[in-house]
Amino acid sequence: MTNLFRHIDYHSSLEIFNQADRTGRRLKLGDIKTSQWLQKENIKLDDIKSISQKLPDLRIFIIGEGDTEGFYIYSQKKETCLKFEAPILSVE
């Protein structure tokens, strides 16, 4: 099962992040609420190792609720943003 990241428009993502900060929806690494959210979403930080090699200034942004809820990684230098998309499990 492979975790997928979907490209998000970089400038739109900055607006999403600012709104999440203003409304208190941003989750910060190290907080228990964030750990619980990561576990619930089955996101392991080891999963982004290969991406981090391509984006040396990688940043993580987590939105815990709402329409824009999700796990985002972005690079200011490359003006790139990716959002984690849970893999779809096939039922056989």
SVG drawing of the C-alpha trace seen along z (x, -y; Angstrom):
<svg xmlns="http://www.w3.org/2000/svg" viewBox="-15 -35 33 46">
<polyline fill="none" stroke="black" stroke-width="0.4" points="0.0,0.0 1.6,-3.3 0.8,-6.6 0.0,-9.2 0.6,-12.9 -1.4,-15.2 0.0,-18.5 -1.8,-21.6 -1.3,-25.1 1.5,-26.6 0.0,-30.1 -3.5,-28.7 -2.0,-26.5 -0.4,-29.6 -3.9,-31.1 -5.3,-27.8 -2.5,-27.7 -3.1,-31.3 -6.8,-30.7 -6.1,-27.5 -3.8,-29.5 -6.4,-32.2 -9.2,-29.8 -7.1,-27.6 -7.4,-24.5 -3.6,-24.0 -2.1,-21.1 1.5,-21.3 3.9,-18.4 4.6,-17.3 1.0,-17.9 -0.9,-14.9 -3.9,-16.0 -1.6,-16.0 -0.2,-12.5 -3.8,-11.2 -4.8,-12.7 -1.7,-11.3 -2.5,-7.8 -6.1,-8.1 -5.1,-9.0 -2.4,-6.3 0.3,-8.8 3.8,-7.9 6.5,-10.6 8.9,-8.0 6.6,-7.9 7.9,-11.3 11.6,-10.5 12.0,-10.1 10.1,-13.3 12.3,-15.2 15.4,-14.4 13.8,-16.3 12.7,-19.2 15.6,-20.2 13.6,-22.9 10.6,-20.7 7.9,-22.0 4.9,-20.2 1.5,-21.7 -1.4,-19.8 -5.0,-21.0 -7.1,-18.9 -10.6,-19.7 -12.8,-21.4 -12.9,-21.4 -9.2,-21.7 -8.3,-19.0 -5.2,-17.2 -1.5,-16.6 0.5,-19.0 4.2,-19.2 5.6,-22.2 8.8,-23.9 9.2,-27.6 12.3,-27.4 10.6,-25.3 7.1,-26.8 5.6,-23.3 2.9,-21.9 1.7,-18.3 -1.3,-17.0 -1.4,-13.5 -4.2,-11.4 -5.1,-8.2 -4.7,-5.1 -7.9,-3.5 -8.1,0.1 -9.5,2.5 -11.9,5.1 -11.5,8.5"/>
</svg>
